[in-house]
Amino acid sequence: MPFIKNIEQEKTLTLSEEVTAATGQVVSKTLVQNSAVSVTLFAFSKGEEISTHSSNGDAMVLVLEGKARLTIDGKQHFCTSGESIVMPAGKPHAVFAEENFKMLLTVIFMESRT
């Protein structure tokens, strides 16, 4: 059983083509989910968001397409294609799509989740 799921293996892929959101949607595709790491592709249509929440792991966003506003502990950051940012564990954060937007989210957990 592969550790990375939901995408073809041993094939060159363009990650941004692996997930698509229609108007009014946020779509996610889980690639890895275990007690140590979570890797998920997201696609947001313009104006959609994930509201403020926190995680017990460090979360790194890699922007694949578009532009997003990420709010981390009350401070706004704008990221575009090719840029990344880390949202530290325990700090409240939110993601808003300034335009159609796709990202790869990797969360690293220091301790097993329950």
SEBAKE-163840 format. One record per atom (N, C-alpha, C): atom name; x, y, z. Coordinates in Angstrom, 3 decimals, m for minus. Layout:
BEGIN
PT   at         xx         yy         zz
PT   CA          X          Y          Z
...
end
This chain:
BEGIN
PT   at         xx         yy         zz
PT    N      0.850     m1.184      0.000
PT   CA      0.000      0.000      0.000
PT    C      0.896      1.249      0.000
PT    N      0.673      2.172     m0.910
PT   CA      1.524      3.358     m0.989
PT    C      1.263      4.333      0.171
PT    N      2.269      5.074      0.529
PT   CA      2.123      6.120      1.546
PT    C      1.454      7.347      0.943
PT    N      1.779      7.637     m0.321
PT   CA      1.166      8.748     m1.036
PT    C      0.050      8.184     m1.900
PT    N     m1.167      8.700     m1.704
PT   CA     m2.335      8.155     m2.386
PT    C     m3.037      9.232     m3.215
PT    N     m3.996      8.807     m3.997
PT   CA     m4.871      9.673     m4.769
PT    C     m4.214     10.408     m5.935
PT    N     m2.960     10.080     m6.260
PT   CA     m2.320     10.568     m7.478
PT    C     m1.500      9.421     m8.068
PT    N     m1.277      9.510     m9.374
PT   CA     m0.496      8.465    m10.028
PT    C      0.946      8.513     m9.553
PT    N      1.532      7.345     m9.406
PT   CA      2.933      7.255     m9.014
PT    C      3.776      6.917    m10.234
PT    N      5.048      7.222    m10.155
PT   CA      6.008      6.979    m11.230
PT    C      5.579      7.658    m12.535
PT    N      4.987      8.849    m12.388
PT   CA      4.566      9.636    m13.538
PT    C      4.781     11.103    m13.205
PT    N      5.335     11.856    m14.140
PT   CA      5.503     13.293    m13.951
PT    C      4.129     13.953    m13.953
PT    N      3.856     14.743    m12.919
PT   CA      2.556     15.394    m12.768
PT    C      2.720     16.892    m12.561
PT    N      1.719     17.632    m12.949
PT   CA      1.602     19.036    m12.588
PT    C      0.568     19.087    m11.477
PT    N      1.025     19.327    m10.258
PT   CA      0.131     19.230     m9.101
PT    C     m1.094     20.126     m9.226
PT    N     m0.941     21.300     m9.802
PT   CA     m2.080     22.214     m9.919
PT    C     m3.192     21.645    m10.791
PT    N     m2.880     20.689    m11.639
PT   CA     m3.905     20.069    m12.490
PT    C     m4.628     18.917    m11.788
PT    N     m4.193     18.570    m10.592
PT   CA     m4.765     17.434     m9.867
PT    C     m5.992     17.787     m9.027
PT    N     m6.326     19.079     m8.956
PT   CA     m7.480     19.515     m8.167
PT    C     m8.063     20.777     m8.811
PT    N     m9.410     20.843     m8.861
PT   CA    m10.093     21.974     m9.482
PT    C    m11.309     22.342     m8.657
PT    N    m11.548     23.640     m8.505
PT   CA    m12.722     24.121     m7.779
PT    C    m13.620     24.903     m8.721
PT    N    m14.905     24.595     m8.704
PT   CA    m15.899     25.377     m9.434
PT    C    m16.232     26.615     m8.603
PT    N    m16.928     27.556     m9.199
PT   CA    m17.332     28.773     m8.504
PT    C    m18.022     28.425     m7.187
PT    N    m17.602     29.106     m6.113
PT   CA    m18.207     28.902     m4.805
PT    C    m17.694     27.704     m4.039
PT    N    m16.599     27.110     m4.520
PT   CA    m16.102     25.893     m3.877
PT    C    m14.681     26.034     m3.340
PT    N    m14.410     25.231     m2.325
PT   CA    m13.055     24.889     m1.895
PT    C    m12.992     23.377     m2.010
PT    N    m12.027     22.880     m2.764
PT   CA    m11.894     21.441     m2.985
PT    C    m10.548     20.990     m2.446
PT    N    m10.535     19.852     m1.774
PT   CA     m9.272     19.316     m1.264
PT    C     m9.091     17.883     m1.727
PT    N     m7.821     17.489     m1.835
PT   CA     m7.462     16.113     m2.202
PT    C     m6.315     15.703     m1.286
PT    N     m6.585     14.756     m0.397
PT   CA     m5.588     14.291      0.554
PT    C     m4.608     13.358     m0.152
PT    N     m3.312     13.650      0.007
PT   CA     m2.264     12.808     m0.565
PT    C     m1.613     11.940      0.493
PT    N     m1.443     12.473      1.708
PT   CA     m0.872     11.724      2.839
PT    C     m1.597     12.175      4.100
PT    N     m1.956     11.215      4.950
PT   CA     m2.572     11.545      6.231
PT    C     m2.182     10.474      7.234
PT    N     m1.327     10.851      8.196
PT   CA     m0.973      9.938      9.276
PT    C     m0.616     10.757     10.510
PT    N     m0.122     10.125     11.548
PT   CA      0.131     10.836     12.800
PT    C      1.324     11.784     12.738
PT    N      2.157     11.673     11.704
PT   CA      3.350     12.515     11.593
PT    C      3.211     13.634     10.580
PT    N      2.440     13.402      9.518
PT   CA      2.381     14.373      8.419
PT    C      1.028     14.316      7.714
PT    N      0.635     15.453      7.200
PT   CA     m0.552     15.560      6.352
PT    C     m0.162     16.370      5.123
PT    N     m0.464     15.850      3.931
PT   CA     m0.178     16.563      2.684
PT    C     m1.479     16.607      1.891
PT    N     m1.934     17.826      1.573
PT   CA     m3.220     17.991      0.918
PT    C     m3.133     19.057     m0.166
PT    N     m3.716     18.767     m1.318
PT   CA     m3.881     19.751     m2.383
PT    C     m5.205     20.467     m2.168
PT    N     m5.218     21.777     m2.384
PT   CA     m6.447     22.565     m2.275
PT    C     m6.625     23.418     m3.521
PT    N     m7.878     23.593     m3.912
PT   CA     m8.254     24.559     m4.941
PT    C     m9.392     25.400     m4.376
PT    N     m9.261     26.721     m4.485
PT   CA    m10.275     27.663     m4.007
PT    C    m10.757     28.480     m5.191
PT    N    m12.038     28.700     m5.289
PT   CA    m12.500     29.683     m6.257
PT    C    m12.381     31.063     m5.595
PT    N    m12.294     32.086     m6.416
PT   CA    m12.121     33.459     m5.924
PT    C    m13.166     33.778     m4.858
PT    N    m12.690     34.348     m3.737
PT   CA    m13.576     34.766     m2.663
PT    C    m13.884     33.705     m1.625
PT    N    m13.453     32.480     m1.858
PT   CA    m13.687     31.413     m0.878
PT    C    m12.587     31.412      0.170
PT    N    m12.863     30.786      1.302
PT   CA    m11.886     30.802      2.387
PT    C    m12.013     29.606      3.302
PT    N    m10.953     29.395      4.068
PT   CA    m10.976     28.516      5.232
PT    C    m10.863     29.470      6.413
PT    N    m11.877     29.482      7.259
PT   CA    m11.924     30.445      8.354
PT    C    m10.856     30.158      9.409
PT    N    m10.707     31.092     10.306
PT   CA     m9.664     31.033     11.323
PT    C     m9.772     29.770     12.172
PT    N     m8.635     29.108     12.303
PT   CA     m8.512     27.888     13.100
PT    C     m7.039     27.745     13.477
PT    N     m6.700     26.742     14.236
PT   CA     m5.295     26.480     14.549
PT    C     m5.029     24.990     14.410
PT    N     m3.761     24.645     14.372
PT   CA     m3.331     23.264     14.208
PT    C     m2.261     22.960     15.241
PT    N     m2.126     21.693     15.598
PT   CA     m1.051     21.332     16.526
PT    C      0.217     20.927     15.778
PT    N      0.273     21.264     14.485
PT   CA      1.479     21.033     13.688
PT    C      1.837     22.273     12.898
PT    N      3.105     22.403     12.526
PT   CA      3.521     23.484     11.631
PT    C      2.956     23.194     10.243
PT    N      2.324     24.198      9.631
PT   CA      1.682     24.040      8.336
PT    C      2.389     24.918      7.302
PT    N      2.917     24.290      6.256
PT   CA      3.585     25.042      5.198
PT    C      2.714     25.048      3.950
PT    N      2.440     26.242      3.449
PT   CA      1.664     26.428      2.228
PT    C      2.638     26.692      1.085
PT    N      2.465     25.976     m0.025
PT   CA      3.171     26.250     m1.273
PT    C      2.098     26.629     m2.284
PT    N      2.133     27.872     m2.752
PT   CA      1.136     28.348     m3.710
PT    C      1.483     27.802     m5.092
PT    N      0.527     27.093     m5.685
PT   CA      0.721     26.511     m7.011
PT    C      0.204     27.428     m8.109
PT    N     m0.886     28.120     m7.843
PT   CA     m1.502     29.047     m8.805
PT    C     m2.254     30.111     m8.043
PT    N     m2.343     31.301     m8.613
PT   CA     m3.202     32.343     m8.076
PT    C     m2.594     33.125     m6.939
PT    N     m3.476     33.775     m6.183
PT   CA     m3.063     34.652     m5.086
PT    C     m3.992     34.452     m3.899
PT    N     m3.383     34.387     m2.716
PT   CA     m4.163     34.211     m1.490
PT    C     m3.717     35.189     m0.424
PT    N     m4.648     35.477      0.474
PT   CA     m4.339     36.241      1.681
PT    C     m4.382     35.253      2.832
PT    N     m3.252     35.116      3.501
PT   CA     m3.161     34.226      4.651
PT    C     m3.008     35.099      5.892
PT    N     m3.873     34.884      6.844
PT   CA     m3.813     35.634      8.090
PT    C     m3.278     34.694      9.156
PT    N     m2.147     35.080      9.753
PT   CA     m1.497     34.265     10.774
PT    C     m1.375     35.099     12.036
PT    N     m2.031     34.658     13.080
PT   CA     m1.991     35.346     14.366
PT    C     m2.325     36.834     14.202
PT    N     m3.322     37.116     13.347
PT   CA     m3.806     38.475     13.141
PT    C     m3.071     39.286     12.090
PT    N     m1.959     38.782     11.567
PT   CA     m1.177     39.518     10.566
PT    C     m1.450     38.949      9.172
PT    N     m1.718     39.848      8.220
PT   CA     m2.017     39.420      6.854
PT    C     m0.745     39.275      6.020
PT    N     m0.740     38.217      5.205
PT   CA      0.355     37.941      4.268
PT    C     m0.283     37.619      2.923
PT    N      0.326     38.087      1.842
PT   CA     m0.175     37.792      0.506
PT    C      0.855     36.926     m0.205
PT    N      0.412     35.807     m0.749
PT   CA      1.307     34.877     m1.434
PT    C      0.760     34.586     m2.821
PT    N      1.687     34.480     m3.778
PT   CA      1.324     34.164     m5.150
PT    C      2.091     32.932     m5.612
PT    N      1.791     32.514     m6.813
PT   CA      2.371     31.302     m7.398
PT    C      3.874     31.216     m7.171
PT    N      4.308     30.064     m6.648
PT   CA      5.722     29.809     m6.399
PT    C      6.195     30.217     m5.016
PT    N      5.383     30.954     m4.282
PT   CA      5.774     31.393     m2.936
PT    C      5.234     30.435     m1.883
PT    N      5.858     30.467     m0.711
PT   CA      5.383     29.649      0.396
PT    C      5.486     30.418      1.698
PT    N      4.770     29.919      2.678
PT   CA      4.773     30.516      4.008
PT    C      4.475     29.408      5.018
PT    N      5.031     29.545      6.210
PT   CA      4.771     28.582      7.288
PT    C      3.833     29.225      8.303
PT    N      2.793     28.481      8.648
PT   CA      1.854     28.883      9.687
PT    C      2.207     28.039     10.909
PT    N      2.846     28.649     11.916
PT   CA      3.345     27.876     13.062
PT    C      2.245     27.185     13.858
PT    N      2.590     26.049     14.417
PT   CA      1.667     25.290     15.269
PT    C      1.130     26.186     16.375
PT    N     m0.159     26.036     16.656
PT   CA     m0.785     26.750     17.759
PT    C     m1.228     28.161     17.444
PT    N     m0.765     28.753     16.341
PT   CA     m1.163     30.124     16.007
PT    C     m2.406     30.087     15.122
PT    N     m3.411     30.912     15.458
PT   CA     m4.609     30.932     14.621
PT    C     m4.268     31.434     13.217
PT    N     m4.885     30.801     12.211
PT   CA     m4.620     31.197     10.830
PT    C     m5.859     30.963      9.966
PT    N     m5.904     31.675      8.841
PT   CA     m7.004     31.565      7.889
PT    C     m6.441     31.759      6.492
PT    N     m7.173     31.256      5.488
PT   CA     m6.759     31.371      4.091
PT    C     m7.938     31.915      3.292
PT    N     m7.694     32.977      2.513
PT   CA     m8.720     33.599      1.672
PT    C     m8.200     33.703      0.250
PT    N     m9.005     33.286     m0.716
PT   CA     m8.608     33.332     m2.130
PT    C     m8.902     34.712     m2.715
PT    N     m7.847     35.485     m2.945
PT   CA     m7.982     36.790     m3.587
PT    C     m8.409     36.616     m5.053
PT    N     m8.019     35.491     m5.629
PT   CA     m8.420     35.091     m6.977
PT    C     m8.442     33.560     m6.957
PT    N     m8.812     32.935     m8.063
PT   CA     m8.747     31.471     m8.084
PT    C     m7.353     31.070     m7.628
PT    N     m7.283     30.076     m6.771
PT   CA     m6.051     29.812     m6.028
PT    C     m5.911     28.319     m5.763
PT    N     m4.677     27.813     m5.901
PT   CA     m4.377     26.416     m5.589
PT    C     m3.122     26.355     m4.729
PT    N     m3.129     25.425     m3.777
PT   CA     m1.972     25.304     m2.889
PT    C     m1.749     23.847     m2.516
PT    N     m0.512     23.578     m2.137
PT   CA     m0.139     22.315     m1.525
PT    C      0.134     22.627     m0.063
PT    N     m0.598     21.968      0.827
PT   CA     m0.451     22.184      2.267
PT    C      0.221     20.975      2.881
PT    N      1.338     21.210      3.558
PT   CA      2.054     20.152      4.271
PT    C      2.070     20.515      5.750
PT    N      1.545     19.629      6.579
PT   CA      1.534     19.853      8.024
PT    C      2.390     18.774      8.671
PT    N      3.328     19.219      9.496
PT   CA      4.230     18.316     10.221
PT    C      3.833     18.344     11.699
PT    N      3.539     17.168     12.233
PT   CA      3.136     17.049     13.630
PT    C      4.298     16.517     14.448
PT    N      4.580     17.157     15.561
PT   CA      5.694     16.736     16.399
PT    C      5.349     15.544     17.263
PT    N      4.090     15.426     17.632
PT   CA      3.637     14.323     18.462
PT    C      2.450     13.670     17.799
PT    N      2.183     12.441     18.142
PT   CA      1.028     11.738     17.591
PT    C     m0.246     12.481     17.943
PT    N     m1.138     12.551     16.941
PT   CA     m2.454     13.160     17.167
PT    C     m3.374     12.097     17.739
PT    N     m4.319     12.543     18.536
PT   CA     m5.310     11.612     19.096
PT    C     m6.665     11.854     18.510
end
